[in-house]
Amino acid sequence: MIKVSGVTKKYPARLAVDNISFEVARGEIVGFLGPNGAGKTTTMRLLTGYLPMNAGRIEVAGFDVEKEPHEVRRRIGYLPENCPLYPEMRVDEYLRFRASLKGVRPSARKARIAEVKEQCGLTEVGRRIIGQLSKGYRQRVGLADSLVHEPDLLVLDEPTVGLDPFQIRQVRELIKQLAEKHTILLSTHILQEVEAICERILIIDNGRIVASDTEENLHRKLHACSIIEMEILADQAAAVGKVDALGGMNVRNASELADGWLWLEIESDSAAMRVELYNLAVAEGWPLRELTEQQHSLEDTFVKITQGKEGGR
């Protein structure tokens, strides 16, 4: 669906996108992440034809963004971060206007507008003036606009920015439903959305693609060691010595809890070493209250990739 090859975009004072290449397959839901100023929004504007590139090539559904811009735009629904709407227009009026601009046939407009209004939860507000709607409803209008011409690809740039937690949940559920029929490229700072929705993650930093994989594979590559937490009733010095002596494990932290239990944070070659720890506790007669592996979050992985050993941004 998307093929980006060697794309570069320069502004007078900086290099925003630096020779990037990636692909998104038809039907994929891909999260596009990066720190502020990393090049996310510029890349999305290049994809949608809103900005010209200095070098490289972008194809959407087999069409060249520069040579066949009208064909590309017919296949893309774009929701920018700050969705430009006409606040003085009513919802129905605005969607009719946008449908006409996007080439929806006059005979199909009424049915198509009704369909996207139902998809986006706008059926009851069709006669309302856009400027009088809440931020959440205005975001829904922008999403309906991006869907009205039945695009193959949805490019969503911070679709839940400025929404309250309830509105965020509603828009997130809507995106999940849309993913059944559309390829989606989703840019957001809310990493829980990526964890909940996306099948694959692209990370851009300093204008370059620094990661492209599933969340699970990124965790596996970046967090080579497992961290195991263990709570036992035992003498601290003796317990630390016994665990370290097992091999393949190292006690990173140890502290006595207020209720007399000992908490150990153990770095291990594998989460499977929990069996060794359990057998050790049984053999030593240590009462065991907890033996769990720490779960790495997408936030941990994102920070590790974008900061790295050199400090990053």
Secondary structure, 3 states (H helix, E strand, C coil): CEEEEEEEEEECCEEEEEEEEEEECCCCEEEEECCCCCCHHHHHHHHCCCCCCCEEEEEECCEECCCCHHHHHHCEEEECCCCCCCCCCEHHHHHHHHHHHCCCCHHHHHHHHHHHHHHCCCHHHCCCEHHHCCHHHHHHHHHHHHHCCCCCEEEEECCCCCCCHHHHHHHHHHHHHHCCCCEEEEECCCHHHHHHHCCEEEEEECCEEEEEECHHHHHHHHCCCEEEEEEECCCHHHHHHHHHCCCCEEEEEEEECCCCCEEEEEEECCHHHHHHHHHHHHHHCCCEEEEEECCCCHHHHHHHHHHCCCCCC
